[in-house]
Amino acid sequence: MAKVICLTRGTPRFRAYKWIEDLGYPVHYIVDDETQAMRVRSMAHLGHVHVTRLKRKGQDIVAQTRDWAMRNVVDVNEWCIWVDDNVARLTALPEQFRADRIDFDLDDEPLIGWREGFEERARDPKALVDGLMRRCELEGTIFGGFAIETNYFFRRLRYQWWGYVRTQLAVYRNDGSSWLTWPGMMLEDFVKSVDVVCRYGKVVIDRMAKPIKPSFEEGGIGSFQERLPHLRHDCAKLMEAYPGLLRPVKEGVDFQLTFAKRSQATIDDWRRQAGYFSEPQGRS
């Protein structure tokens, strides 16, 4: 069994409750205090509400809250589905057109076209999430997500193995490892993506589906400009902690990273040299 985990404060941006039950698993909302709990209960009539009573300050509050959920709500070795509270829907290319590799020039396309096909509302979100968990298990990893690219042209390959799993909608098996790697961290889902690649060899990203949500919406952890110093700090920490594994997305960009290694052979060579070829260890 798995659990849906949604971190929220019950502010006007909270809209995931309108569709989250379509995922087909018990829903658990994680809030800071009783006031937020009352707001969430008034909007989402089904689901469990958990109050952390963590003191909300600093950019690492999300990492703290995810870590709290893994300690208090999700059992070790249990799967969960992370959902951001402002995700409005899940889009997906219709099932009959999904393939491991798409040739946009030669393959049959939906009558409405490729762009509109990728933007269709997912007809069965549970099947996509279940399929992602199964694929993670098949690949021997614990973390999987969906596309972050908006342009369908960059989504011709269905699966990505070394990339950024964003917790806007993601699956994760709790192996006991921490979500709070250092005080003040804000990029906790990218840090976890890197950590999982190091310890398990890969993540799984299904680019045939994509959650839809506004960027930097009010009520979250700040605008892009407010986040920028923390993004730069986290990227510098990651470059220092994992030398040679990561690189800036673009030359001169110091707030966004990607993997420098792009094959299983080069990833595993880096892992071997860095001493990651022992059994993955979580929190004792």
C-alpha positions in Angstrom: 0.0 0.0 0.0 1.1 3.6 -0.6 0.1 6.9 0.9 -0.4 10.3 -0.8 1.4 13.0 1.0 0.5 16.7 0.4 2.3 19.5 2.3 0.0 22.5 2.6 -1.0 25.5 4.7 -4.6 25.6 3.4 -4.1 28.9 1.6 -5.9 29.9 -1.6 -3.3 28.1 -3.7 -4.5 24.8 -2.2 -6.3 23.1 -5.1 -4.9 19.6 -5.3 -7.7 18.3 -3.0 -10.1 18.7 -6.0 -8.5 15.7 -7.8 -6.0 14.1 -5.4 -8.3 11.2 -4.6 -8.1 10.1 -8.2 -4.7 8.7 -7.3 -6.5 5.9 -5.5 -4.6 5.9 -2.2 -5.2 7.3 1.3 -4.5 11.0 1.4 -2.5 12.6 4.2 -2.2 16.4 4.5 0.7 17.7 6.4 0.2 21.2 8.1 2.1 23.3 10.6 -0.5 24.1 13.1 -4.2 23.7 14.2 -5.3 26.8 12.3 -4.0 25.4 9.1 -5.6 22.1 9.9 -9.0 23.7 10.3 -8.7 25.4 6.9 -7.7 22.2 5.2 -10.5 20.2 6.8 -13.0 22.8 5.7 -11.9 22.4 2.1 -10.8 18.7 1.8 -13.5 16.6 3.4 -11.6 13.3 3.0 -8.1 12.6 4.0 -6.0 12.5 7.2 -4.6 15.8 8.5 -1.3 15.8 10.5 0.0 18.7 12.5 3.8 18.9 12.7 4.1 21.9 15.0 7.4 22.7 13.4 8.4 26.3 13.7 8.0 27.8 10.2 11.1 29.8 9.5 13.9 29.6 7.1 14.0 28.1 3.6 14.5 24.6 4.8 11.0 24.3 6.3 9.9 22.2 3.3 12.8 19.8 3.8 12.0 19.7 7.5 8.4 18.9 6.8 9.2 16.2 4.3 11.6 14.6 6.7 8.9 14.8 9.5 6.4 13.0 7.2 8.9 10.2 6.6 9.4 9.8 10.3 5.8 10.1 11.4 3.4 9.1 8.6 5.2 6.9 6.0 6.6 3.6 7.3 10.2 2.6 6.3 10.1 0.7 3.0 6.5 2.0 2.2 5.8 4.0 -1.0 4.3 7.4 -0.9 3.2 9.8 -3.6 4.3 13.4 -3.1 1.8 16.0 -4.5 2.3 19.8 -4.2 -0.8 21.5 -2.9 -1.2 23.8 -5.9 -1.1 21.1 -8.7 -4.3 21.6 -10.6 -4.2 18.4 -12.8 -2.0 15.8 -14.4 -1.6 15.9 -18.2 -0.5 12.9 -20.2 -0.2 11.8 -23.8 -3.0 9.3 -24.5 -2.0 5.8 -23.7 -2.1 4.4 -27.2 0.5 6.9 -28.4 3.0 6.4 -25.5 6.2 4.7 -26.5 9.8 4.4 -25.1 10.9 6.6 -28.1 8.7 8.8 -30.3 9.7 9.9 -33.8 7.5 13.0 -34.3 8.0 12.9 -38.0 7.2 9.3 -38.7 5.0 7.9 -35.8 1.2 8.1 -35.9 0.1 11.2 -33.9 -3.2 12.0 -32.2 -5.8 13.6 -34.5 -5.5 16.8 -32.4 -1.7 16.9 -32.9 1.3 16.1 -30.7 1.3 19.4 -28.7 -2.4 19.0 -27.8 -1.9 15.3 -27.1 0.8 15.9 -24.5 -1.5 18.6 -22.9 -4.5 16.3 -22.5 -5.8 15.8 -19.0 -4.7 12.3 -17.8 -7.6 10.0 -17.9 -6.2 7.6 -15.3 -3.7 9.3 -12.9 -3.6 6.2 -10.7 -2.4 4.0 -13.6 0.4 6.5 -14.3 1.5 6.6 -10.7 1.3 2.9 -10.3 3.2 2.4 -13.4 5.9 4.7 -12.2 6.3 2.9 -8.9 6.5 -0.4 -10.8 9.2 1.0 -13.1 11.2 2.3 -10.1 11.1 -1.2 -8.6 12.1 -2.8 -11.9 15.0 -0.4 -12.2 16.1 -0.9 -8.6 15.5 2.7 -7.4 13.2 4.5 -4.9 12.4 7.9 -6.5 10.4 8.7 -9.6 8.6 11.7 -11.1 7.2 13.2 -14.3 8.2 15.7 -16.9 9.3 19.2 -16.1 9.6 20.3 -19.7 6.7 22.1 -21.2 7.7 21.8 -24.9 6.7 18.3 -26.1 9.6 18.2 -28.6 12.0 17.6 -25.7 9.9 14.6 -24.5 10.5 12.2 -27.3 12.2 9.7 -25.0 9.8 8.4 -22.4 12.2 7.6 -19.6 14.9 9.7 -18.1 17.2 8.0 -15.6 19.5 10.8 -14.4 17.6 14.0 -13.8 15.6 16.3 -11.4 12.6 14.5 -9.8 10.4 17.3 -8.7 8.0 16.5 -5.8 5.2 18.5 -7.5 4.1 14.9 -8.3 6.5 12.1 -7.5 6.7 8.6 -6.0 9.2 7.7 -3.3 9.9 4.7 -1.2 10.9 5.7 2.3 14.3 4.0 2.9 14.9 5.9 6.1 17.3 8.5 4.6 16.9 12.1 5.6 15.4 14.9 3.5 17.3 17.6 5.4 20.9 17.3 4.3 22.1 20.7 5.6 20.5 23.6 7.5 18.8 26.2 5.2 18.5 23.9 2.2 15.7 24.7 -0.2 16.3 22.4 -3.2 15.4 19.3 -1.2 13.9 17.4 -4.1 16.9 18.0 -6.4 19.3 17.1 -3.5 17.3 13.9 -3.0 17.4 13.2 -6.7 21.2 13.4 -6.6 21.4 11.4 -3.5 19.2 8.6 -5.0 21.3 8.5 -8.2 24.5 8.2 -6.1 23.1 5.4 -3.9 20.9 3.5 -6.3 22.3 4.4 -9.7 19.3 6.2 -11.2 15.9 7.7 -10.7 12.9 7.3 -13.1 11.2 10.2 -14.9 8.2 9.4 -17.1 8.1 12.3 -19.6 4.9 11.2 -21.2 3.0 12.9 -18.3 3.3 16.3 -16.6 1.6 17.9 -13.6 0.3 21.4 -14.1 0.9 24.1 -11.5 1.8 27.8 -11.5 5.5 28.7 -10.8 6.4 30.7 -7.7 2.8 31.1 -6.7 2.0 33.3 -3.7 1.6 31.4 -0.5 4.6 29.1 -1.2 8.3 29.7 -0.2 8.8 32.9 -2.2 9.2 34.5 -5.6 12.1 33.6 -7.8 14.1 36.6 -6.7 13.5 35.7 -3.0 14.6 32.2 -3.7 17.6 33.1 -5.8 20.3 33.5 -3.0 19.2 30.1 -1.5 19.3 28.4 -4.9 22.8 29.7 -5.5 23.9 28.5 -2.0 22.4 25.0 -2.5 24.0 24.6 -6.0 27.4 25.6 -4.6 27.0 23.1 -1.8 26.0 20.4 -4.3 29.0 21.1 -6.6 31.3 20.9 -3.6 29.7 17.7 -2.3 29.5 15.8 -5.6 32.6 16.9 -7.6 32.3 15.9 -11.3 28.8 14.6 -11.1 26.9 17.8 -11.8 27.3 20.9 -13.9 25.4 24.2 -14.5 22.4 23.9 -16.9 23.9 26.7 -18.9 27.3 28.4 -18.8 27.3 31.2 -16.4 24.1 30.0 -14.6 24.9 29.5 -10.9 21.4 28.6 -9.6 20.4 25.6 -11.6 22.3 22.3 -12.1 22.0 19.1 -14.1 23.9 15.9 -14.3 27.2 16.0 -16.1 27.2 12.2 -16.5 24.7 11.0 -19.1 25.0 7.2 -19.3 24.8 4.3 -16.9 28.5 3.6 -17.5 29.7 7.1 -16.7 27.3 7.3 -13.7 28.5 4.0 -12.3 32.2 4.9 -12.9 31.6 8.1 -10.9 29.8 6.1 -8.2 32.6 3.5 -8.0 35.3 6.2 -7.6 33.2 8.0 -5.0 32.6 4.8 -3.0 28.9 4.4 -3.6 28.9 0.8 -4.7 28.0 -0.6 -1.3 24.4 -1.4 -0.2 22.3 1.8 0.0 21.9 2.8 3.6 19.1 4.8 5.1 18.6 6.2 8.6 19.2 3.7 11.4 
